[in-house]
């Protein structure tokens, strides 16, 4: 082989090795500083925090609803099973026992202003026994129960620490005796029925009869108070048709008052009695329902009519 051919063969072989095979070389490791590592980690961590914050914001409504639903389910189960009520009773009992052991137990009850209310009625309405916790006495409930009693108009219940209940009563003042349906009861000025008892003690009160008489009794009492001579002789007042009064005097004479302007009728009666002594005569009734006129029914069933001047007409 000539020298030229050997050179060409050598070039071809060298060119093949350079194109398809290279010798292995080692990569040099780059040294990363701690400052750069911290910078990269901080960047990565900030990205994670943004992702967590976004996820939390998106899931917050669902989490709140889920928490609420779980709480409601647990509470409903406890309530349906009576567990909550039992826990409340046990806690209240333990609290009361602790307070009683510390000296806050009811030992005495002072009552002021009681005259006609019985002790049995009062203590039944009080519903507090010796040894109960003074803290657990419901003052409003006790006051409401006491004021529901017949004779009690107003009641104040006060705690006197550490062991006393003080009750101040304002009892109703009877104003009249009201007869309705054959039963007589005591009433106050508002017409409220007090009691059917103690009638003999208040026998001197005005006696009103009939439906609606209790409500209008105070007005009649004030009206008769302006005419003491007539009031002293009235034994009963009958309400007629719930609109007017008939006065029954002590001698059996009936005075029929009008449904309006009763004061004018009583003024006329006072004048006629001063002139003619009508109330001392033998008459059955005086009809004053017509303004300015007086009809007198005598024992002989005769009717005499007088005008405002006392002249027969």
Secondary structure, 3 states (H helix, E strand, C coil): CCHHHHHHHHHHHHHHHHHHCCCCCCCCCCCCCHHHHHHHHHHHHHHHHHHHHHHHHHHHHHHHHHHHHHHHHHHHHHHHCCHHHHHHHHHHHHHHHHHHHCCCECCEEEEECCCCCCHHHHHHHHCCCCCCECCCCCHHHHHHHHHCCCCEEEEEEEEECCCEEEEEEEECCCCEEEEECCEEEEECCCCCEEECCCCHHHCCCEEEECCCHHHHHHHHHHHHCCCHHHHCCEEEEEEECCCEEEEEECCCCEEECCCCCHHHHHHHHHHHHHHHCHHHCCEEEEECCCCCEEEEEECCCCEEEEECCCCEC
